[in-house]
Amino acid sequence: MKLWKWLILAVFGLIFIVALVVYFSLNGIVRSTVQKQATSSLNLDTSVGGANVSLVGTSLGLNDVQIASPQGFSAPKMFTLDGLHVDVSLGQLRQDPIHVAAIEIKKPTLVIEQSGGKFNFQALMSQDSKAPPDNKAPIKLIIDDLTVSDSKVILRPGIPGVAQEIPVSIPSLEMKGVGSGEGNQNGAAIKEVVMDVITAMSQKASDSDQLPPEVRQLLKLNVSEITAQLKGQVAEQIGKMTGDLTKKLPGDLGKDASKTIEQGIGGLLGDKNSSTTQPSGKKAKKKS
């Protein structure tokens, strides 16, 4: 009888050890994958301190994430965060795009630095992504709810007569439908998600009275430029899809479909001056 008890205990012990090995191996695989994919998408060295996949497979945690500054900027790190919590199942991690219910970014620090008349987030926006390692497809994400809490921005304006570093605390942020808005159903690349977060944090910083007026104005102008670029990329992607669709439709049907889609794009992007916002066949009334 005692022999059977020992055998049962040995079996359970072996199962427990195997489960631990699989668990820690999975954490290592997720950490390595995120680190490599982020580095290639941003074209900036990105490190992830650790990953923690839920044992029941419903959430994922990343900690100590650090993104280097673009070339030509002195800050060692441009963007860092203590932790990131993702509500996602193991099955969803294998999807393309990966559909995530919620992401919470905890205690991020963004360094906004100006050098040579250009901000570091502009340099990040303008540089191309690298091909993912091992010929793997780049990760694309659809995020229903993305929140950013306990945020801090450190501004290095590079303006004579102004403090070299200005710390700014900003309120929590919440974004909805990242990777699925404005006609996009293919998800957002890691770079696009990071740019959305950086742009939102920069916008909040530019509204802060903790900054000198001239620095606020300069930051606002550059954030507006980046926002316009992001919208332009979305419009370009949708335009390509519209062109492919209308080529497959016969005659006037294709033209009508193109006009309808363009009108929708103009409304989504807030383009009130676009000719597509005026219904065809109707003249605008003159104001008295």
N, C-alpha and C positions, 0 to 999 in steps of 0.2 A: 504493500500500500504506500509506504514511504517512497519507494522507487517511482511510482506513478506521479506522486506529488512533485518530486524533483524534476521529472521529465516535463510535466506541465509548466513548472516555473521556468525551466530552461527554454522551452518553446516560446513562452511569452517574452522572456528576456531577449531572445534572438529577434523576435518580431519588433520589439521596441528599438533595438539597436539598428535594425534595417530601416525602420521608419525615420530614425534620427539622421541616418546617413542620407536617405532620400531627401529629407527636409532641408538639410544644410546644403546639399548639392543643388537643390532647386533654388534656394536663396542665392547661391553663387552664380548660377546660370542667369537668373533675372538681373542681378546686379551688373554682371558683365555685359549682358545684352543692352540694357538701358544706357550704360556708360559708353559703349561703342556706337550705338545708334545716335545718341545725343551729340557725341563728338563729330560724327560725320555730317549730321544734319546742320549743326551750327557752324561747322568748320572751325571749332574752337575746342581746345582740350577741356574735357569735362570729366570730373571724378565723382564717384558715388561711394560713400563710406560703407554702406551696407544696405541689404534688402531683407525684408521680413515678410514672407508669404504666409497668410493665415492658414492654420492647420485645417480649417474647414473650407478653405478655398473661396472666401468671399471678399477678401481685401488684401491689399498690398501696401507695405510701408517702405519708404526710402529715406535714408538719413544722411546728413552731411554731404549735400550735393554742392559742388563748386564748379563754376564756369569761368574760364580764363578770359582776360581782356583781349580784344582784337589787337593786331600788330600796330605799334605806334603809340600805344597808351601805357602809362606807367603803373596803373593799379594792377597788382598781381591777379586779382579776381574781380570780375565785373559783376557777377551775380552769385550769391550763396544763399543757402537755406538750411535751417536745422533739420526739418523733416517734411515729408510729403506723404499724405495718406490717400490711398486710391480705393474707392469702392468698385471692385471688379472681381469676377470669378475667373478660375483657371481656364474655363472654356472660352470666356470672352477674350482672354489674352491670346488665343490662337486665331481670332477673327481678323479680317482685314476689310475695313478699318476696325480697330478695337473700340468697342462701345463702352464708355465708362459712365456710370451713374453720377459719380461725384469725385472731385479731387480737392483736397484741402492742403494748401501750401502754408507752412508754419514758419514764422519768424524769418522771412527773406530779407536780405540786405542787397540793395542795388546801388552800385557805384556809377554815377553819371559823370563822365569826365569829358572835358573839351580839350582837344589838342589840334593845332594847325587849322583852326576854324571849323572843326568837325567834332560832333559828339560821338562817343563810342557806340551808342545804339544805332546811329546812322551807319557807321562802319559795319556793324553786324548785319544790318538790313541789306546792305549793298553787296556783300560777299556771297559767292555761290556756295552751295552745299557740296560736300564730297560724296562720292559713291559709298554706300554702306559696305562694311567689311564682309568678306566671304560671299560676295555677290548676293547677299540677302536683300529682300525688298525693304525699303524704308518703312518704318512704323508710321501709320496714320491713325489719328485719334478723333473720335466724336465724344465730346464731354458735355453731359447734360447740365452740370452745375460745377463751377470752379470758383472756389473762395480763397482769398489771400488774407491772412491775419497777422497781427503784430509786425507790421512792415516798417522798414527803415530805408531811407534814401540818403546816401552821402554824395553831395554834389561837389565836384571839383571844377569850378567855372573857368579857371584859367584866364581870369580878367584882372589886369593890374589894378591894385587898390582895393580888391575884394578878397575876403578870406579865402585861403587855399582850399579849405574843406568846410562845408556847411552841412551838418546833419539835420535831417528833416524826418519827423515821425508822421506817417500818413495813416488815415483810417482804413478799416477793412474794406476789401473789394469783393464783389461778386459778379461773375459773368455767366451767362446762360447760352447754351447751344453752341459751344465752341467747336468748330469743324463741321457744322451743319447749317449755318446761316447763309442767307443770300443765294439760295439755289444750290449750295454745295452739299452733296451727299457722299463724297468720297473721303471725308475726314481731313484733318489738318496735320501737316508734318510737325515734328517736334519743334523745329525752328519757328514755325508760325505760332504755335502755342506760347513759346517763350517770348516772342515779339509782342503778342497780345498782352501778356502779363507785364512786360517791361514798359510798353506804351501806356498801359493803364496806371502803373505806379508813377511814371514820369509825369503824366497828366495831373495826378493828384498832387505831386510835389510842386508843379508849376502854379497850382492854385493856393499854395501855402504862404501865409504872411511871415513865415520864418525866413523866407528868402528876400534879398534886396530886390526892389522893383525892376531894375535893369536885368537882373538874372532871371526873374520870373518871366519877363517878356521874351527874352532870348530863348528860354526853354520852351515856352508856349509855341513860338514860331516853328521850332524844330520838331516838336511833337506833332503839330498839325501837318507838317510835311510828311512825316512817317505814316500818319493815319491815312493821308491821301494816297500814299504809295501802296499801303495794304489794301485799300479799297480798289485801287487800280489793278492790282494783281487779281483780285476776285473777279472784277469785271472782265479782264482778259481771259481768265479761265472759262467763265460762263460764255463769253463770246465765241471761243473755240468750240464749245459744246453746241452752241446755237448754229454755228456754221456747218458742223457735221450733220446736225439734224435736218436743216433745211435743204441740204444737198440731196437727201434721200426722199424729199417730198416733191411731188410733181407740180410744175408750173406755178400759178398764182398762189396755190396753197402754201408752198414753201415761203413765198414772199410775205404772206399774211402772218404766218407763224413767226417769222423773223421779227416783223414789226411788233407783234404782241409781246414776244419775249424781251425785246429791247425796251419796250415801254415799262415792263415789269422791273427790269434791271435799273432803269432810271429812277423809278420810285424807291426801290430798295436802297440805293446808294445816295438818295437825297438830292438827285440832280434835277433841280426845278427849272433850269434853263435849257434842258435837253428838248429837242424838237419832238422826241418820242412821247413826251408827256401831254402833248396837244392831240386830242382825238382827231383822226383823219376825217376829212369831209366836213369839218365844222370850223367856222371862223371864230376867233376869239373876240369877245365883245369889247368895244372900246370903253374905257373909263370916262365918266362924265367929268 
